[in-house]
């Protein structure tokens, strides 16, 4: 990655390059916190919450209820996108991103302090849902804001590369979460359910503090400051975006379905693997392997998109993930651990990295600076909202028949086709100057 940074931006203004690197670091750390929080919740929902936050009974019903609390955050994400997208386009990227960061970190830490069902009865799942909603409000604007800021700070011709560090941060967050849960998975079930599951939630405070300090030191992008200083910002970015960029909104909404692949693998995939006898610790190592590699392959894919275009690499990645997911669930059903490692890594660091690394820049580039935060944040949440409930849907369709993994794979494949349709429709933006992106907004 260092060679890419030095080689790709050698002619960039040193001050601009410094700002771009700081913005990329802030995006990386914010992504790490968001998906550390996301993944420890997904892991806990798969392995723990169904046993401690709900009444004893049918384990499949309890697991579905647990995944419902996982999915409820995705209902809150569009509201967070509207609220924080508005703030990001009105008061600036920096302060909004600090606010979303603190909201996410606080909610995650407090989840680790919740009482279980045996102690608090139905208050336990109610409080869990409340804090999960807080996470969702924050997450609804985190990636969009970090992507917009990184794109606007990047040197010309390298927007894809610098914006991709938000996605590398997400991979780092998944790795950290997996490492945090490994000792928890190795505990006896009694200790894990009693107190062990809480530790990963409390550890999130470390990432929060580091990310907060970096974000507080950021500057606003010059392209945003110009509009702010000249009084050119719009009063209601949310409404103005729908008026001036309706096609771009629907393009992003369709392409956002590419996120279903990762959500399905990290939540439903884990629960399904455990149900067929693959140890939870093994699946955590599978996730670690793929995401460590993805931290490096994603900037590479984004660099290639700066040279050859966003569309071809995005489409190739989405189609590859849609096909490989059938192989993924097939090898899980057989319990073939080496093949599980190989297939998961090929998706996470290969096909999914191809599309995932590109969308932070591409989605941002489709909108004018005056409505960029709102447009990307709200459009992105359409696919992500659906992604949040796909683990629940997959669990319900697969049921107790472990060989019946086909419906789960088809959910991902269908989502991939929607993303491809959006990509064919969207404009190629990698060579367009920053100040000419999006439609006019007056």
C-alpha positions, 0 to 999 in steps of 0.5 A: 500500500505504501508504494501505491500511495507514494507512486500514485500521488508523487506529483500531488501538492504536499499539503493536499497529500497530507490532508488526503492521508489524514482523511483516509486514516480517519475513514479507516478508523471510523470504518474499523469502529463501525464494523468492529461493533457490527461484527461483534453484534452479528457474532453475539446474535449468532452464538449468544443472544438467542440464549440469554435475551429471550425466553427458553423454548424453540432454539430456531425461533430464538435465533430468528428473534436474535437476528431480528434485533440484529436487523432492527438497526437497519430500520434505523439506518435510513433515518440516520442517513437523513438526519446526519446526511442533512447535518453533513451537507449543512454544518460540515463533514468533520463535526457530523462524523465525530457525532456519529462516531461517539453515538456508535461507540457509546451504544456498543459499550452499553450493550456490554452492560445489559442485564439478561432475560433471567435478570430483567425479563422483557426489559433485556431485549427491549434495551438491546433493541434501543441500543441497537437502534442507536447503532443503526442511526450512527451507521446510517451516515458513517460510511457515506460521510467518511467516503465523501470526505476522503473523496473530496480530499483526494488528489485528482485521479486518485479518489478511488484509492483514498476513499477505499480506506474506509472499506479497509477499515471495515475489514480491520474492524472485522478482524479485530472483532474476530480476534476479540471473540476467539477467546470468548468462543473458546470459553465454556458455554457457562462462562461465555453466556454469563460474562465472557460475551461482554468483553468484546463490547467493552473493548470497543472503547479503545477504538473509539478513543483513537478514532475520536482523536484523529477525527477531531484534528480533521479539516473540512474539504476545500470544495465544501468550504468554498460552498459554505463561505459563499453561502451556496449550501442548500437549506434542505439537502435531502429534498434538493437531492431528490429533485436534482439527482433522482436517477443517481439516487436509484442507481446507488440504491440498486448498487448498494445491494452488493453489501448483502454478500458480506452481511450474509456471510458474516452473520447467517454464514456463521450461524449456519456453519455452527449448525452443521458442526463447524466450530465457531472458532474456525469460522472466526479464523476464516473471517480473519484470513479473508479480511486481513487480505482484503485490507490490502486487496481493496486499495489495489482494486480501487487503484485499478478503478482509478485507471480503468474505470469504476464500472467494469471492476465493480460489475466483475466483482459483484457477478463473481460474488453472486456465483461464488456464494453457491460454492461457499454454502456448498463447502460449509454444508460438507464441513470441508474446512480447507475449502471453507477457508479457500472459498471464503477468502476468494470472496472476501479478498477477491470478488467482494473486494472488487466491488466493495472497494470501489463504491465509496468513491463511485457513489460519492462521485455521482452527486454534487458536493451540495447534496453528496453526503445526503445522496450517498447516505440515503441511497446506500441504506436501501440495499443495506436495509434489505441486507440487515434482514437477509440473515433472518430470511435465510434462517426462516427459509433454510429452517432445520434442514441443514442441506437446504442451503439453496434459498440462502445462496439465491438471496445473495445471487438475486441481490448481486443482479440488482447491483449489476443493473444499477452499475450498468445504469450509472455514469462512469466518473473516475476521470471527471474533475471533482468540481464537475461531479454530479448534476447542477444544484441551485 
